[in-house]
Amino acid sequence: MSAAAAVWAAVRPTRNRATGYVAVTAICALIGTSVAVGVGASGALPHLADIGAWLSSSKGEVAHADGLTGQVDGKAELPGTAGHPVSISQDGKTVLVLDEKTGKVIRVDPSQLGAEQSSDYGTTGLQLVAGGSYAYVVNPVKGTVQRIDPVMTTPVGAPVALGTRLGSAAVDPKGTLWVPVPGNGTVVPFVDGARSAAVKVAAPRHDLVLTLADGTPVVTDRTAAVAKVLSAAGTQQSFNLQGGIAGSAPADILVPASTDGSTVPVLAGDSGALALIDIRTGQALNAKVPTAGHRLGTPQVLGKRVYIPDESAGALLVYDTAASAFDDSVRVTGRPGALELFVRNGLLWVNDQDSASAAVINPSGQVRHIGKYKTQVPTARRKHAKPVVDDVPSAPPASQAAPPSVPTTAPEHSGPATGDRPRAPSGPRPSKTTHAPVRDCAVKWETGCPVPKAPGTPQAQSGAGSITITFAAASGVTPEQYVLKGAPAGATVIPSAVGPDGPFTFEVRGGSCAQEYSFTVVARYAAGGGEKESATSAPVRPCVSPGAPRSLRVTAAPGGHGGTLTWQAPVGSGASVTYTVRGPSGTVTTRQTSQKYTGLTNGRTYAVSVTATNAAGSGTTVGGTLDLTPPDQRMKIVHNDNDTIDLGIRNVPTSKSGHRNGAIPGMKSPTVTVHCKTTGSSETHPYDHVTSNVWAKITSSYGSGYIADIYLDSRNNPAVWQCT
């Protein structure tokens, strides 16, 4: 184990990784000069860092980098892939590489740094996905899914045809494959390697993109601008995308294939609208990203920062949600090109497979640059093979884009060289007789004070009945206060004004969930300075996607033939929630918290469910069963103690046909189990002369079947239901 790996094992972080990384960083600073990066002859056993990742390259090789140091500690050659685009699956128990041009799947053995097994699937445009102990090759064009052996790379069984063009698939940590089928508006799960029932998520032919958020599948319907949380049982929750994303073309809505936590970033690349959806809380934070001069790529989230590829410059835009402002950008390659971002082991990895440069970023925002083409690393490269040219700059690029250099004082004049400067006149210096007036620009602004500036563009976060607005303070001269503009009529703004020292947050309570609101922040300066207004925030709603209805109860009506559903509203749902109730009478939408059914057939069970919905989305569906199976009752035989003739138990409710299943002896009144009552032939008691066409269905020690109700009187017992 390498020194870096040993350090990591000693302080391995939990899901809350920040503390662990701080400790690791501190220790690595002390032992940085002793970190061993293996260098040796071909075939030497490598020692790859536990906290690392494999990075693709168009040079016909893949490189493994240590996430704590940024050093390449191993490389594997992939024969025949030079110049080809490749993708790496490293979330399973093995490392698999797909040559996207040829369809060849290669397994990389990290212990030997070699391409151990490979299989050629013979076509371009395939997808390779793996997780748990499963791996698949997906052919989006043919609409097929082929399970493969992740060790041997060979097919397992026959391909499964899904019948139409497929979206990008993913395998969750449990090994379940999720395959979007946009033509059908469904996502098809493969559980334990076998196809399961499709989950309906959208209308047919909608554009679908899949994300694994902390291992949970989330599908974004880019046509309808809706994100939905999935399970094999169906849609669990949905979120209507806010902040202006709904107005973008589907192809311009960018969503990552996976995230490390429960927050899914969604970016409209054309407008710069950015939404951060927390699938656990239902809250959505919305901000704006500058688009002028930038070709934006798919965003990623790590900690409190959102990293957005600027593929026109080979850099990352960095949005700090805690500060409601952008940090300095991070230079990665410094040249145009597609940047791949993914989070692994709590670190953000950035790679351009056509460049020598990559980067790894920890949760605190510290950047370590990676030279992928470094040659003095362990490798299983064949003897006499031509080495890859190391074209990484000797000095690593700056971790953040540096601002233009500005001199601290302006030069007094331009003149001859220093040696030719004229001497200052001799004699005593004149005494100073005047002083510049002292200005307090925060009290009174006047000519000569710094120019007042506007606050930063506010970010808006939706809440249950409220919107939270945060913003960056104005730079330069300090304003007297900040006020919020854009609150709806009747809403309460807390506080009414923010002082110069913050906290730079407003809360707006009120407004309609059916409407989106945008806000600006106005900085008010001292007399003479006037006001400066920020840019407009992204539009959001004062509500969140509701949770599941609570305490669902399904109660059958007395005697059956119907029942009632009752439930309680989700916590914090507000008055804007409506409920979609699905049951035996179809689908009903209501604002009530109950639903009644009548006219149903006894002896059957009916599935029922309730989903809460508002303008922000829909909550998890809760379901139950309305069981109209008649409940058994215990009753005594009557009017038989003076009759010596056996009481027949018939197989059908009539004495005119069928046969006996048994008989209750005359002069006896045993207790029997009564299941239900029905109608049949009319019978008259020989002594009491009571006539009835009701028959009871019973079970007794003398047999089971139907008996004439004139010997039971179940027709007078409301606890005995009709059979159907």
Secondary structure, 3 states (H helix, E strand, C coil): CCHHHHHHHHCCCCCCCHHHHHHHHHHHHHHHHHCCCCCCCCCCCCCCCCCEEEECCCCCEEEEEECCCCCEEEEEECCCCCCCCEEEECCECCEEEEECCCCEEEEEECCCCEEEEEEECCCCCCEEEEEECEEEEEECCCCEEEEECCCCCCECCCCEECCCCCCCCEECCCCCEEEEECCCCEEEEEECCEECCCEECCCCCCCEEEEEECCEEEEEECCCCEEEEEECCEEEEEEECCCCHHHCCHHHEECCCEECCCEEEEEECCCCEEEEEECCCCCEEEEECCCCCCCECCCEEECCEEEEEECCCCEEEEEECCCCEEEEEEECCCCCCCCEEEEECCEEEEECCCCCEEEEECCCCCEEEEECCCCCCCECCCCCCCCCCCCCCCCCCCCCCCCCCCCCCCCCCCCCCHHHCCCCCCCCCCCCCCCCCCCCCCCECCCCCCCCCCCCCCEEEEECCEEEEECCCCCCCCCCEEEEECCCCCCEEECCCECCCCCCEEEEECCCCCCCECCEEEEECCECCCEEECCCCCCECCCCCCCCCEEEEEEECCCCCCEEEEEECCCCCCCCCEEEEEECCEEEEECCCEEEECCCCCCCEEEEEEEEEECCEECCCEEEEEECCCCCEEEECCCCCCCCCCEEEECCCCCCCCCEEEEECCCCCCEEEEEEEEEEEEEECCCCCCEEEEEEEEEECCEEEEEEHHHCCHHHCCCCCECC
